[in-house]
Amino acid sequence: MKATRSIRAVFFDFDGTLAKLNIDFPMMREAVLDLAVAYDVPLKGMGNLYVLEIIKAAQELISEIHPQKEEAFGKEALALITKIEIEAAKNGELIGGTRDLLAELMRRNIKAGVVTRNCRAAVTIVFPDIFNYCGAVITREMTPNVKPHPDHLLVALHSLGALPESSSMVGDHPMDIRIGKDAGTLTVGVLTGYSTSEALTKAGADFILSKAADIIRLLP
């Protein structure tokens, strides 16, 4: 735990970490795959991709199959997943203790940020006062490369003027651990999403906690 004593900024994933995970990701992926089929995209090799990566791969193929139509597909696909995210957000809620956690970080002069593949509209529906607690909320619209690409976290670090070596990335998914490792931060896995302790440990998490609020006991 001594490694956390120098932490001056903490970055959180959103869904499954600060907010209860209620997005139907399998349904979202199927909806995007169905749309891709309508554009004559062969689905071979896309079965294991995340939904944003499916959109990108499909656009590349559409540019070859139907030149000039890849942009239309991209807009339609993003509108589709945004609608799903917003509908889920209307029934969403924060995980208990989230505001208390963020308020305590503020009291300790530790900066807080959010790094999420979700859209800004959905995040603010679930957590309308998020900017009262977090100095940086980097949704997918605010970065050219979303996680698991480390640029997503690097944008957040730059936004808060935080150094990787004095920061921590907290999330419920192995990709959160991966971007923390790639960006050079401490990494903390939480068990409030779908991932198991084993999966987060395998990804390289420095710590595994039951919930994000437990990070307080690790910090100065």
Secondary structure as the mmCIF struct_conf table of DSSP 4:
data_model
#
loop_
_struct_conf.conf_type_id
_struct_conf.id
_struct_conf.beg_label_comp_id
_struct_conf.beg_label_asym_id
_struct_conf.beg_label_seq_id
_struct_conf.end_label_comp_id
_struct_conf.end_label_asym_id
_struct_conf.end_label_seq_id
HELX_RH_3T_P HELX_RH_3T_P1 LYS A 2 THR A 4
TURN_TY1_P TURN_TY1_P1 ARG A 5 SER A 6
STRN STRN1 ALA A 9 PHE A 12
BEND BEND1 PHE A 14 PHE A 14
STRN STRN2 ASP A 15 ASP A 15
TURN_TY1_P TURN_TY1_P2 GLY A 16 LEU A 18
STRN STRN3 ALA A 19 ALA A 19
HELX_RH_AL_P HELX_RH_AL_P1 PHE A 25 ALA A 38
TURN_TY1_P TURN_TY1_P3 TYR A 39 ASP A 40
TURN_TY1_P TURN_TY1_P4 LYS A 44 GLY A 45
TURN_TY1_P TURN_TY1_P5 GLY A 47 ASN A 48
BEND BEND2 LEU A 49 LEU A 49
HELX_RH_AL_P HELX_RH_AL_P2 VAL A 51 ILE A 65
BEND BEND3 HIS A 66 HIS A 66
TURN_TY1_P TURN_TY1_P6 PRO A 67 GLN A 68
HELX_RH_AL_P HELX_RH_AL_P3 GLU A 70 LYS A 90
TURN_TY1_P TURN_TY1_P7 ASN A 91 ASN A 91
STRN STRN4 LEU A 94 LEU A 94
HELX_LH_PP_P HELX_LH_PP_P1 ILE A 95 ILE A 95
TURN_TY1_P TURN_TY1_P8 GLY A 96 GLY A 97
HELX_RH_AL_P HELX_RH_AL_P4 THR A 98 ARG A 107
TURN_TY1_P TURN_TY1_P9 ARG A 108 ASN A 109
STRN STRN5 LYS A 111 VAL A 115
BEND BEND4 ARG A 117 ASN A 118
HELX_RH_AL_P HELX_RH_AL_P5 ARG A 120 VAL A 126
TURN_TY1_P TURN_TY1_P10 PRO A 128 ASP A 129
HELX_RH_3T_P HELX_RH_3T_P2 ILE A 130 ASN A 132
TURN_TY1_P TURN_TY1_P11 TYR A 133 TYR A 133
BEND BEND5 GLY A 135 GLY A 135
STRN STRN6 ALA A 136 ILE A 138
HELX_RH_3T_P HELX_RH_3T_P3 ARG A 140 MET A 142
BEND BEND6 PRO A 144 ASN A 145
TURN_TY1_P TURN_TY1_P12 LYS A 147 PRO A 148
BEND BEND7 HIS A 149 HIS A 149
TURN_TY1_P TURN_TY1_P13 PRO A 150 PRO A 150
HELX_RH_AL_P HELX_RH_AL_P6 ASP A 151 LEU A 160
TURN_TY1_P TURN_TY1_P14 GLY A 161 GLY A 161
HELX_RH_3T_P HELX_RH_3T_P4 PRO A 164 SER A 166
STRN STRN7 SER A 167 GLY A 171
BEND BEND8 ASP A 172 HIS A 173
HELX_RH_AL_P HELX_RH_AL_P7 PRO A 174 ALA A 183
TURN_TY1_P TURN_TY1_P15 GLY A 184 GLY A 184
STRN STRN8 LEU A 186 VAL A 190
BEND BEND9 LEU A 191 TYR A 194
HELX_RH_AL_P HELX_RH_AL_P8 SER A 197 ALA A 203
TURN_TY1_P TURN_TY1_P16 GLY A 204 GLY A 204
BEND BEND10 ASP A 206 ASP A 206
STRN STRN9 PHE A 207 LEU A 209
BEND BEND11 SER A 210 LYS A 211
HELX_RH_3T_P HELX_RH_3T_P5 ALA A 212 LEU A 218
#
